[in-house]
Amino acid sequence: ADVSTGSSAERTSVLVLAKNLQTVAETKAYLDQSGLVSSGTRHLEEVLFAPSQLDVIAIFPDEFDSVELASTIHSMRRAMPDLLDAIRGTLEPS
C-alpha cells in the first residue's frame, strides 16, 4: 500500500487500539498527518468489526487484560488473515 500518495482507497489503513483516549487521539493525529488513513478505538471488541480494507492495527496493550487481549488478537487473525501486521506498542517509556 502507498503510505504517502493516492486516494484513501490506495493508502495504508491503520486502526489504533488503546484504552487511553489521549493515546488514541494523538496516535491517530500523527498517522493522519503522515498521510495514512486511520481510525481509533478504546474497546477490544470493536477490533473484530474493523473494516475489511484495514492493513495494520497499532495496539497499545498496557491497560487491557492480557488474556482478553490475546484472545482478541487470535480471533482477529482468524477473521482478517490478510491483515499486514499488528503492531504492539507500549505506553511505558523504554
N, C-alpha and C positions, 0 to 999 in steps of 0.2 A: 504494500500500500504506500502511496505517496504521502509523506508527512508534511509537505510544505506547499504543494500546489494542487490545482484541480478543484473539482466540485466536492462537496461534502461526501458524495457517494464514493469518491475515489480516495479520500483521506483516511488515515488510520483513526479508528473509533475506540475511545478509551472510557471505561466505567471506573470511577473512583469509589471505593468502598472503605468507609471509616466511620466509627461511631461519633467522632468529634466533628461537629458541624463546621468549625473553622478549618479543620484539615481538609474536609471535602471541598469547601468553597475556595480555599487558597490553591489547592492542587488543581482543581478544575479551571480556575482562572489562569494558572500557569500553562496548562495544556492548551487552553483556548488561544492564548497569546502566542503559543508555539505553532499554531496552525493545525492542531489536531481537533477532532470532533470529540467532545467529552460530555459526560453526564455523571451524576453522583448520587449516592445513596448512603444512608446510615443503617440500613436494615438488610441483614443477611438474606432473608427470604426473597427480596427483590432481585437479587443476582440471578436467581433461577428464571426470572421473567425478562431478562435483558434482551435487547434487540438481537436478532439473528446476525446482523452485519457487524456485531461487536468483534474487535480484533484483540484487545487487551483489557484485562481487569487489573487495576492497581489496588492492592489490598494493604491496608494499614491494620494489622491484626491485634494490636496491643490490648484493646478494650473488649474484644469479643471472647466468648467462651471458646477455648481451644478445640474441644471435642465438637461443638456445634459448627465451628468454622471449618474444621477438617471434613466433616460430613457434607457441608455445603459445597466445598471445593470439589469433593468427589462427585457429587450429584451434578455440579456444573460441568465438569469434564465429560460426563456421560451425555449430558443434554447438548453440549456445544463442543463436539470433537474437533471442529476446525478452529477453535479459539487459538490465536497465536501464542499467547502466554498469559500467565497470571503472575504478576509481579508482587512480591511480598515486601512491603516497606516496613518501616518502624517509626513510632513516634518518639522513641528514646534516642538521645544523641549518642553517637559512637564513642 
